[in-house]
């Protein structure tokens, strides 16, 4: 997996990135996307966690929104870094920026990244259910997306965590 020279990821994270990217590549082929879309989906997977293991002080400088928890700063920080380096694909930047929380304004690449990040086979929980959903993305993209959003919100509520406005707005858009 080729990452930018500024990426800060552990080997474990690098393997996650490779699995997410492989899933996005598989779906983009099955969905017969254009070459431009396939490249964007691939790049979303490859770059979404490029700063996941960066020091918190660096992430806060790149993503200074005080309302965001530490655990989601890597997406906005990576999107900002990419934009600073000349990345102009708005849909790609928004997918990376919001891949942890979700965003109601996403096109397909944001939705696909959100699903792939959750459904990638290396995660240890609900493996059969997640594999089933992953296999059905090419058959029912919107239905699987809705289920993934629902499942992630249910987990967030069960854990007593905050539902962010972007996540709530995403749910209201897809339910």
Secondary structure, 3 states (H helix, E strand, C coil): CCCCCCCCCCHHHHHHHHHHHHHHHHHHHHCCCCHHHHHHHHHHHHHCCCCCCCCHHHHHHHCCCCCCCHHHHHHHHHHHHHHHCCCCCHHHHHHHHHCCCCCCCCCHHHHHHHHHHHHCCCCCCCHHHHHHHHHHCCCCHHHHHHHHHHHHHHHHHHCCCCCCHHHHHHHHHHC
